[in-house]
Amino acid sequence: MEKLVVFLRQPILSKPFVAICVLLWSLVCPAIASATEASEIPRTADGRPDFNGIWQAINTANFNVEPHAADFGPLVATGAIGAIPAGLGIVVGGEIPYTEDARAQQQTNKANWLENDPLVKCYMPGVPRANYLPFPFQIVQSTKHIIMAYEFASASRIVYVDQPDFEAPILSWMGHNLARFEGDSLIIEVTDQVPDTWLDHAGNHHSDALRVTERYTHIGPNVIQYEATLEDSSVYTQPWTISFPLYRRLDENMQLLEFKCVEFTEELLYGHLRKQVSDDQ
């Protein structure tokens, strides 16, 4: 034992040698970790990352994509059930870089959101809002197309993979979606959206010039890191980005259920057209 202690105390490793070992270890470890993570990513038969599944965001961005405190809801009668929960926001940097006029419009929208938010009327949510609604959505992936089906209002979009020359025929609620892969990330360029969609209940908005660049990247077999950069020079002073995780729904027999919200809005939209009955009848 004494000989072993003496041996361990010998300066057999010089400081330069130790420094080199530490440097090599710092280089090798991330490479090993990266290779391990890459091997855990689900992949399709052609080796591309596999995004098939049912996914859902867990945040309060649908109320406001910017950081916000808890607040009263629009209807006093709903009490705490209708109150707005606080949220850290999903905007990188915390604040949307609006032009002065566009920020003023956002504040006007927010003051009247229950009346004017297109989602209240069961209109399509648009992109990126569809991805952080409090509803699940399903991705069905093939080599040339990706289908995204949303539970809310049965909204959907067809994503065209590696077809950059395919032009949008018209503006639409869910936009024109062209995809490509960059390494293990799925990139979707979304253009030609109608200007009517909002980004949240807080009245954050855009014009028909909006370009959304989405990035889907696995950070585990059941988690996707979602990022989207929004560009619209008529509304924002510079491009800005949102970021949050999407979680795979692992519930037994998980499936999209129906939320055909038109029937819930008929009274709101068309109640004033009902034939009125006079008091003397």
N, C-alpha and C positions, 0 to 999 in steps of 0.2 A: 504493500500500500504506500509506504514511504517513497519507493522508487517511482510509483505512478504519479504521486504528487509532484515530485521533483521534475519528472518528464513534462507534466502539464505546465509547469512554471517556466520551462525553457522558451526563450524567444525564437521559436522555430519559424514563426510567421512574421515576416517583416511588415512594417506599416504599408509600404507600397503594394505588397502582395495582397494584404487584406483589403486595401482600397479597390484594387482591381476586381477582387472577388465580389465585393459589395456592388460595384458597378455592373458586373455581369449579371448578378442575381436580380438587380433592379430592372435590367433589360429583358431577362428571360421570363420573369414572373408574369408581367403583363401579357406577354406573347402566349404563355401557357393558359392564362385566364381567358384571353380573347379566343383562343382555339377551343377551349372548353365551352365557352358561351355560344360560339358559332355552331358547335356540334349539338347543342341543346335546342337550337332553333328548329321548329318543324319545317320540313321542306317538301316540295312537290316532287314528282317523279323526274322532272328535268333539273332538279337541284336548286330551284328558286325558293326563297322563303315562302312558306305556306301561311296565308292569312285567313283561310277558311275557318268559319266558326261564328258564334254569336257573341257580340262584344257590347260593353256598356261603360260609359264614363260615370265616375262617382265624384261629382263636384256641384257647385251652385252656379255655374257659369250661365245657365239658362236664365237666371234672374239678372245677372250682370257679369260680363266678362272681366270687368275691372274690379279691383278690391272694393269691398263694400261691407258696411255694418248691417246688423239685423235691423229690420224696419217694419213699420206697419204695412199690412196688405192693403189692397185697393178697396176692400169691403169690410167695414167695421163689424158687420154681423158674423163674419167667419172667425173672429177672435184670433187666438194663437194658431189655429189650424191654417189660417190664411196669411199668417205673417211671413215676411221674407227672411230666410236664414242668412247669416253672415257668410262671407266667402273671401278667400285669399286672392281670387281672381286667377285668370289663366293668361293674361297679357304679359309677355316678357318685358320687364321694365315697369310694369304696373299701370301705365296710362297710354291710351290710344292717342297718337299724334294727329289730332283733328286740325283742320283749318279753323279759324275763328268762327266763321259762319256755320260750318258743319257741327261744331261743338254746341252752338246755340240751338241748332235744329235738334240735336240729341237731347238737350234739356227739355225742349218743347215736347218731343216724343215721350220722354220719361214721365212728364207731368200728366199725360193722357194715355198711358200705355194700355190700360184695360179697354179703352175704346178703339185704339188704333193699331195695336200689335197684330200683325197678320196671323200670328199663330192662334190667337183667341178665336179667329174666324175659321180655323181649320185649313188655312192655306199651307202650301208646302213650306217646309222650314228653310230650305236653301242650304248652301255649304259656306262655312263650316258648322252652322248651328245644328244641323241634323245630327252631328256626331256627339254633341254634349247635352242633348235633351235627356230628361229622366226616363228614357225608354231604351230598350235594347235594339240593336240592329244586326243584321246578318251579312257576312261577306261570303260570296260564292265565287271562287277563283278558277279560271281556266287559262290556257296559254294566250289567247287573243282577247278575252273579255273578262271583266270582273263585274259582278252584279252586287250592288249594295241595296239591301231591302230594309226599310225602316218600319218599326212597329207604328209610329205616329202617322196617322192619316194614310197608311199604306204607301208612303212615299218610297221612291226607288230611283236609282240612277245606274246607267250602263257606262262602264269605264272601258275605253278602247286602248288596249295595250300595244305599244310599238306601232301605232298608226298615226304618226305626227301630221300627215297631210289631210286627215279627215276633218273637214270644216263643219262648223255648227250651222244647221239650216236656219234656225231662228233662236231668239232668246228664250230661255225656259227657267222655270222655278228652281230646278236642281242643276242647271248649268250644263256646259259641254265639258266632258271629262276625258282627257288624254293622259295615258300612263306610260311610265318607263321604269326600269329598275336601275338603281345606282348602287352597286354592291348588294348588300342585303336590305336596302331600303326601297320601298315602293314609293315612287313620286307620281303624284297626280296633279296635273294642271287643270284648273277649273275656270272656265271663262263663260261669257255670254249668259250670265244670270240676269233675270229681271231685277230692277232696282227696288222692288216692293218688299223683299224680305228684310227682316231685322236680324241682328246678331244676338239679341236677348230681349228680356222684358224692359230693360233700362233704356230702350230706344236707340241703342248703338246701330248705326246704319251704314249704307254704301250707295254707290250709283251703279248704272249698268256697265261701267268701265272696270268693275272689280275683277281682279285676277287673284285667284287663291292657289298657292302652291302648297299642296299637302305632302307630308312625309310620314310614312308608316314604317316603324323600325321595331322589330322584336327586341325586348330586353329580358326575355325569358319565354318559356313555352306558352305561358298564359297571360302575358302582358305585352302590349304594344305601346311604345312611346309615340304619341301623335303630335306633330307640329304642323302649323299652317301659317304661311306668310301671306299677308293681305296687302295688295297694291291697288291704289285708286287715287290718282293725283288730283281729282276734282273734290275729294273729301278729306284725304289724309296728306300731311306734309311730307311723309316719308313712309316706306314700307314698314310694317310691324308684324310681330309674330305672336301666336298663342301656342301653348304647350301644356300637355297633360297626358296621363296614362289612360289607356283603354284596357279593361279587364275582361278576360274570357268568362262567360257565364258557364259555370260548371254544375248547375242544378241538374238533378236527375230528370231525364226526358225534357230538357230545355228546348224551347221552340218559341218562335214569334207568335203572339196571339193577336187578335184583332183589336185595333183601336181606330175604327172608322168614325172619326169625330164629327162628320157632317151632321149626323142625327142630333148631336149635342148642341149644334149651333143654329139649327133651323129656327127656333124661337127668337134667338138673338138677331138673326139676319132677316127673317121673313115674317116675324110675328105681327108687324104693323100692317101686313097685307091681309090678315084674317078678317073675314066679314064680321062687322060689328052688329050686335043685336041691340035694338033700341029698347028703352025701358018700358014702352007701352006694348011690347009684343009678348 
